[in-house]
Structures are given as C-alpha cells and as structure tokens.
Amino acid sequence: MTGDKQLIAMRRARRVPRAVWITDSDDAYSRATARDWHLHPSTADGQYHAHLRIDAADIPHALDLRCLVNLEVHIACDRGAERAHRLFDAVMAADASAVIALINNEVVLHRRQPERAHG
C-alpha cells in the first residue's frame, strides 16, 4: 500500500483530511497521486484529500487500515467486483465513517450510524 504513511503522520499530528481515496489499480496516475497527495492541498477546496493505492499483491482484509477510523473513504478498484467487495468490507471493518464505491456500475454506500447518547 502506498500513501498510508503520510496519512498516519497527518493523523498523529491531529490533522484530518477531508476524505480518503483508495485506488486498487496499477495506473500511473494512482501511483503518483498516492505518493504525492500530502504535498499540496486540493485547488478546489484548499483541503487535503488523502490518496492510498493498493498493490495487486495486497490482501484487502490483511491491510492495516486503522488510519481510516472516522474518515469518509471512496474506493475505486480496477481488479474486479469480488476484490472491490472485499476491500469495501475491510474499510468498513476499519470503522470509517462512510464508505463509497462504484462496483459493477452501482454505487455501494455504507454510512455509519451516529451513536446515540444514553440518557
């Protein structure tokens, strides 16, 4: 996985990116974006949008995705629907606040329900 070390450093500094984009792809754009996302904020909104790239050899449920806790995560997977579902499930298990993916031309969305105050 590429881009996670920068996200972990940001989280340790108590800074939070606007969103995280995970690409499960080998294309050059994904590699460059995952490597350099932390160098410049978005020109659209001035905030950082973290980019992580998953390698073909990575096993989705074996990845350490704790850096995604309470973050909105968008997934793009070029390696098939079955793998995209496994990555989606792994990100949900990491307790992201929302997970959005396009799988088989359908938007798949999971938004964590806010915890209710006990009273």
JODABEL-V727856 format. One record per run of one state. SS is the DSSP state (~ for helix, > for strand, _ for the rest). FROM is the first residue (numbers start at 0). LEN is the number of residues. If there is no record, write none. Layout:
ss=SS from=FROM len=LEN
ss=SS from=FROM len=LEN
//
This chain:
ss=_ from=0 len=1
ss=> from=1 len=1
ss=_ from=2 len=1
ss=~ from=3 len=9
ss=_ from=12 len=6
ss=> from=18 len=6
ss=_ from=24 len=3
ss=~ from=27 len=12
ss=_ from=39 len=9
ss=> from=48 len=6
ss=_ from=54 len=5
ss=~ from=59 len=3
ss=_ from=62 len=3
ss=~ from=65 len=3
ss=_ from=68 len=3
ss=> from=71 len=6
ss=_ from=77 len=3
ss=~ from=80 len=13
ss=_ from=93 len=4
ss=> from=97 len=6
ss=_ from=103 len=2
ss=> from=105 len=6
ss=_ from=111 len=8
//
